[in-house]
């Protein structure tokens, strides 16, 4: 296992979310002491929703925090599948309402156009990202870097110069907008949030994999520049 990986295993979901919340708060507070702005990129999905609810009450100077997403579906921002909508419901309220949110979805005709606009906007966020929160699927995808997406090789290219790309995994009903691997790794630290035995087994496969093409999350787990914290509970 990479020396950049630290495991945080918890007996239950409540302990997992409390531990990760404290970790994120500590990172952002440290960033705001050291720099004028702090930045965080968050994942979608159902697992982190309660975490974002808890974070929304954190005593941070949220007006100095840039928030964005690791990936998004090309759907209207009020769509039920929108990560932006989920972030708005769970995080960007209360104390956290003053954070500056940079969306990946744009009200344009094509996902390629949205990726171009968002890629330029992401360049204006405080970088490196102070904290990146990722999830992982049973297929070992992370963000929207899916193993069967035809665009995966381009999104994994560390020399692409692109912050955001479109990926179209065959099983997805919507095109995806995703931070590229170089954008994801332009972070001070990364947390991978997973739950359940199936995800833990997928994690073991990814750690043993020698192919990011078949296990995209391995590109995060097996690099040696950015610390990765694995947060898991049953």
Secondary structure, 3 states (H helix, E strand, C coil): CCCCEEEEEECCHHHHHHHHHHHHHHHHHHHHHHCCCEEEEECCCCCCHHHHHHHCCCCCCHHHEEEEECEEECCCCCCCCCHHHHHHHHCCCHHHHHCEECCCCCCCCCHHHHHHHHHHHHCCCCCCECEEEECCCCCCCECCECCCCCCHHHHHCCCCCCCEEEECCCCCCCCEEEECHHHHCCECEEEEEEECHHHHHHHHHHHHCCCCCCCCCHHHHCCCCCEEEEEEEC
